[in-house]
Amino acid sequence: MSIDSGIAHVSLNRPEKHNALDMAMFVAIDDVIKTIGRNSSIRAVVVSGNGPSFCSGLDVKSVLSDSKSAIKLLWKWLPGNANLAQRVCVGWRRLKVPVIMALHGKCWGGGMQIALGGDYRIAARDCSLAVMEARWGLIPDMGGTLALRECLGADQAMLLAMTAAPLRARQARKLGLVTEVVDQPIAAAMALAEQLAARSPDTNRAIKAVYHRAWCPAERRILAQETLNQIRIIAGKNQRIAVRREQGQHDLQFK
């Protein structure tokens, strides 16, 4: 993370893996959100990804091969609290300053969930966006449901989640998933951040709080439903079958 003139620029930095999310990435994102929250000099945040993609989603082999990792991601003291997996999305929403996601390349699965945590999403023309979890027999459980509810009707949100089909940036813009489609997303995001940072921080803070509460007043209930349903799915046989089918064993049938 770098900070210049009140604007924090956070870069996901695992470019050789298209910034796929392993446990270290989850912890690092959670930590940087907390760091920003403690810094009252920050007026706006831009989040981007180093390398060819913003974030290609969960590093499935790394995370799901270790049962302890799954427990760390899903654990929470109370159902309505955000667990680690949800904090890397919801944490951006809870910051008191505007957060702008600069998207390019693959923005899939967990990467899409992180992007949905931003207040604005500026995408490159070549960006591919997908709610990918169903391919692995999972549901989107990182808090992105909050933003999907704000952006889309229930039918379009379910279509994205059930089909796991990728969208081009222009399609996503028509649906309302992204704010703007441009040639240079980081430059455009920084320009917007500078514009917003010039406004009163009290005004930005109040607008963000009021509008998020107006569009999604039941945050804790939604977070609880995401986690409880994901735990039920992981405990069942069909999730493991989905993983094996995704790895090439297409003859396996769901129970």
Backbone torsions as a table, in degrees:
resi	resn	phi	psi	omega
1	MET	NA	138.1	173.0
2	SER	-124.1	151.0	179.6
3	ILE	-127.6	127.8	179.9
4	ASP	-144.1	123.0	177.7
5	SER	54.1	39.4	176.8
6	GLY	82.4	3.5	179.9
7	ILE	-111.3	121.6	176.7
8	ALA	-91.9	129.8	176.7
9	HIS	-113.0	113.0	-179.3
10	VAL	-103.9	127.7	179.7
11	SER	-117.5	124.0	170.7
12	LEU	-69.0	131.4	-166.9
13	ASN	-132.4	69.2	170.3
14	ARG	-139.6	58.1	-167.6
15	PRO	-61.5	-31.3	-178.8
16	GLU	-66.8	-17.3	177.6
17	LYS	-113.7	21.6	-176.0
18	HIS	54.4	33.1	179.6
19	ASN	57.7	33.9	175.5
20	ALA	-61.7	146.3	-171.2
21	LEU	-87.8	110.3	167.2
22	ASP	-104.1	-178.4	-176.2
23	MET	-61.3	-38.5	-179.9
24	ALA	-61.8	-38.0	178.6
25	MET	-67.1	-43.2	178.0
26	PHE	-57.1	-48.2	-178.1
27	VAL	-64.5	-42.1	-178.1
28	ALA	-64.5	-42.1	179.1
29	ILE	-65.4	-43.9	178.0
30	ASP	-59.3	-42.8	-179.3
31	ASP	-65.2	-42.3	-176.8
32	VAL	-69.8	-32.8	175.1
33	ILE	-62.7	-43.6	178.4
34	LYS	-63.7	-39.5	179.2
35	THR	-62.7	-44.5	178.3
36	ILE	-62.6	-41.4	-179.4
37	GLY	-61.3	-27.0	-179.8
38	ARG	-87.6	-8.9	-174.5
39	ASN	-102.4	102.5	-175.2
40	SER	-74.5	-8.1	179.4
41	SER	-83.1	-13.8	-178.7
42	ILE	-79.5	130.8	-177.5
43	ARG	-110.7	-19.2	178.9
44	ALA	-161.1	158.8	-177.3
45	VAL	-131.6	136.6	171.2
46	VAL	-117.3	131.4	178.5
47	VAL	-119.0	128.5	179.1
48	SER	-139.6	177.6	179.0
49	GLY	-122.8	134.4	174.6
50	ASN	-75.4	150.2	176.7
51	GLY	87.3	-157.5	-171.9
52	PRO	-76.2	-11.6	-175.0
53	SER	-142.7	155.6	170.2
54	PHE	-66.4	-59.3	176.8
55	CYS	-169.4	123.9	-175.9
56	SER	-86.4	3.4	176.8
57	GLY	108.7	-161.9	-177.0
58	LEU	-69.4	136.0	169.4
59	ASP	-77.9	87.3	-169.2
60	VAL	-59.3	-46.1	-178.2
61	LYS	-61.2	-40.1	-177.7
62	SER	-70.4	-45.1	-172.3
63	VAL	-83.5	-48.6	-174.0
64	LEU	-77.6	-13.8	177.3
65	SER	-76.1	-12.1	-178.6
66	ASP	-121.5	109.9	-178.2
67	SER	-61.0	-29.9	179.1
68	LYS	-65.3	-34.1	178.8
69	SER	-64.6	-43.2	178.9
70	ALA	-61.2	-40.5	179.2
71	ILE	-64.4	-43.0	179.4
72	LYS	-62.3	-37.3	-179.0
73	LEU	-71.0	-37.3	-172.0
74	LEU	-95.2	-16.2	-173.8
75	TRP	-64.7	136.9	173.0
76	LYS	-153.0	151.5	-179.1
77	TRP	-73.6	-40.9	-179.5
78	LEU	-125.7	146.0	-175.7
79	PRO	-54.7	-36.9	-177.1
80	GLY	-82.3	-7.7	176.5
81	ASN	-71.2	161.7	174.1
82	ALA	-91.4	128.2	174.1
83	ASN	-83.0	-177.9	-176.2
84	LEU	-59.9	-43.4	179.9
85	ALA	-60.6	-37.5	-178.7
86	GLN	-79.4	-30.4	-177.0
87	ARG	-65.1	-28.7	-179.6
88	VAL	-73.0	-12.3	171.9
89	CYS	-103.3	-59.2	-174.5
90	VAL	-65.2	-29.1	-179.2
91	GLY	-56.4	-38.0	178.4
92	TRP	-66.2	-38.2	178.5
93	ARG	-63.9	-33.5	-175.1
94	ARG	-82.6	-12.7	173.8
95	LEU	-64.3	150.7	-175.6
96	LYS	-88.9	6.3	-179.8
97	VAL	-120.9	156.9	178.6
98	PRO	-66.1	140.2	-179.4
99	VAL	-121.2	126.4	-176.9
100	ILE	-116.7	124.1	177.8
101	MET	-94.7	125.9	176.8
102	ALA	-104.0	110.6	-168.2
103	LEU	-109.8	140.8	173.6
104	HIS	-154.6	164.8	179.0
105	GLY	59.7	-135.4	180.0
106	LYS	-85.0	130.0	172.3
107	CYS	-130.8	79.7	-168.5
108	TRP	-118.2	151.7	170.2
109	GLY	51.8	-119.5	179.1
110	GLY	-59.8	-31.1	175.7
111	GLY	-64.4	-39.7	176.9
112	MET	-66.4	-38.1	178.3
113	GLN	-62.5	-42.8	177.3
114	ILE	-61.9	-45.6	-179.9
115	ALA	-59.5	-37.9	179.7
116	LEU	-67.3	-17.8	176.5
117	GLY	-73.8	-17.5	179.6
118	GLY	-75.9	160.4	176.1
119	ASP	-80.9	-26.8	177.8
120	TYR	-137.9	147.3	177.7
121	ARG	-129.2	114.8	178.7
122	ILE	-110.0	118.8	-171.0
123	ALA	-112.5	143.9	170.8
124	ALA	-70.3	156.9	-177.6
125	ARG	-63.8	-27.5	-178.8
126	ASP	-91.3	6.0	-175.5
127	CYS	-69.5	139.4	176.0
128	SER	-115.2	125.3	-175.7
129	LEU	-119.8	136.7	-178.9
130	ALA	-155.3	141.5	167.5
131	VAL	-91.9	95.1	-160.6
132	MET	-96.1	-6.7	-167.1
133	GLU	-59.2	-32.2	-176.8
134	ALA	-61.0	-25.3	178.0
135	ARG	-60.9	-28.3	-178.5
136	TRP	-103.6	15.4	178.4
137	GLY	72.9	23.2	-178.3
138	LEU	-116.3	174.1	172.3
139	ILE	-115.1	156.9	173.9
140	PRO	-65.4	115.3	-173.0
141	ASP	-131.3	23.4	-176.8
142	MET	-103.3	17.9	178.2
143	GLY	93.7	-5.9	180.0
144	GLY	-65.1	-18.6	177.1
145	THR	-57.0	-32.4	179.4
146	LEU	-60.2	-46.9	-178.4
147	ALA	-76.0	-35.5	177.2
148	LEU	-58.9	-39.2	178.3
149	ARG	-61.9	-34.7	-179.8
150	GLU	-75.9	-32.8	-172.2
151	CYS	-91.5	-34.3	-168.0
152	LEU	-128.9	159.3	166.5
153	GLY	-73.0	163.0	-176.5
154	ALA	-60.9	-36.4	-178.0
155	ASP	-65.8	-43.4	179.9
156	GLN	-68.9	-38.6	178.2
157	ALA	-63.5	-44.7	179.0
158	MET	-66.7	-36.0	178.2
159	LEU	-62.2	-44.9	177.2
160	LEU	-61.0	-45.5	-175.1
161	ALA	-71.8	-39.0	-176.4
162	MET	-77.7	-38.2	-178.6
163	THR	-83.2	-25.7	-175.2
164	ALA	57.7	24.1	-176.8
165	ALA	-79.8	134.4	178.5
166	PRO	-74.0	148.8	176.7
167	LEU	-114.0	144.2	168.7
168	ARG	-76.1	160.8	-175.5
169	ALA	-58.3	-39.9	-178.1
170	ARG	-65.2	-39.5	176.1
171	GLN	-62.6	-43.7	-179.4
172	ALA	-62.7	-36.5	178.2
173	ARG	-65.4	-41.1	179.4
174	LYS	-63.3	-35.7	179.7
175	LEU	-76.0	-22.6	-176.7
176	GLY	100.0	9.1	179.9
177	LEU	-75.3	-30.0	177.4
178	VAL	-121.1	154.5	-176.0
179	THR	-82.2	-38.7	-173.5
180	GLU	-155.7	149.3	174.9
181	VAL	-118.2	125.6	-173.0
182	VAL	-140.2	173.2	176.6
183	ASP	-79.9	-36.7	-175.7
184	GLN	-125.0	88.1	-172.9
185	PRO	-65.1	-36.6	-179.0
186	ILE	-66.8	-44.7	178.9
187	ALA	-61.5	-42.2	179.2
188	ALA	-66.5	-39.1	178.9
189	ALA	-65.8	-41.4	178.9
190	MET	-65.7	-38.3	178.3
191	ALA	-63.6	-42.1	177.4
192	LEU	-66.2	-40.5	178.9
193	ALA	-60.1	-41.5	178.3
194	GLU	-63.4	-40.6	179.0
195	GLN	-63.8	-44.7	-178.5
196	LEU	-71.3	-36.2	-179.4
197	ALA	-65.8	-21.4	179.1
198	ALA	-78.1	-13.3	177.6
199	ARG	-81.8	165.3	176.5
200	SER	-61.1	129.1	177.6
201	PRO	-62.6	-29.3	177.1
202	ASP	-65.4	-40.2	179.0
203	THR	-65.3	-48.4	179.6
204	ASN	-59.9	-43.1	-178.8
205	ARG	-61.4	-45.6	-177.4
206	ALA	-68.3	-43.0	179.0
207	ILE	-60.6	-45.7	-179.3
208	LYS	-61.6	-45.5	-178.3
209	ALA	-64.5	-47.3	-176.6
210	VAL	-65.9	-43.9	-175.6
211	TYR	-70.6	-39.7	177.7
212	HIS	-64.2	-40.3	179.3
213	ARG	-68.3	-35.2	-179.8
214	ALA	-68.5	-40.6	-177.7
215	TRP	-81.5	-29.1	-176.4
216	CYS	-144.2	79.6	-176.3
217	PRO	-77.8	-11.9	-173.2
218	ALA	-109.2	46.1	-173.9
219	GLU	-58.2	-49.2	-175.4
220	ARG	-63.9	-37.9	179.1
221	ARG	-65.5	-40.5	-179.9
222	ILE	-67.0	-42.8	178.3
223	LEU	-61.0	-40.8	179.1
224	ALA	-64.2	-43.5	-179.4
225	GLN	-64.3	-40.5	177.2
226	GLU	-56.6	-51.8	-174.7
227	THR	-67.6	-46.3	-177.6
228	LEU	-61.6	-41.8	179.2
229	ASN	-70.1	-35.9	177.9
230	GLN	-65.7	-40.1	178.7
231	ILE	-61.9	-43.4	177.8
232	ARG	-60.3	-40.8	-178.8
233	ILE	-66.9	-46.2	-178.8
234	ILE	-63.3	-32.1	-179.9
235	ALA	-75.3	-12.7	-177.2
236	GLY	-93.8	171.3	-177.6
237	LYS	-75.6	-33.2	-171.1
238	ASN	-66.1	-28.5	178.6
239	GLN	-66.6	-41.5	178.1
240	ARG	-66.9	-36.6	176.7
241	ILE	-64.2	-40.7	179.4
242	ALA	-60.7	-41.1	178.4
243	VAL	-62.2	-45.7	-178.6
244	ARG	-66.7	-36.7	175.3
245	ARG	-64.7	-41.0	179.1
246	GLU	-65.0	-28.2	179.2
247	GLN	-86.5	4.0	172.7
248	GLY	119.8	-10.6	-178.3
249	GLN	-87.6	68.9	-171.4
250	HIS	-71.7	-13.3	-179.3
251	ASP	-78.2	-13.8	179.1
252	LEU	-67.4	138.1	-179.0
253	GLN	-108.2	143.2	176.6
254	PHE	-70.5	148.9	-178.0
255	LYS	-82.0	NA	NA
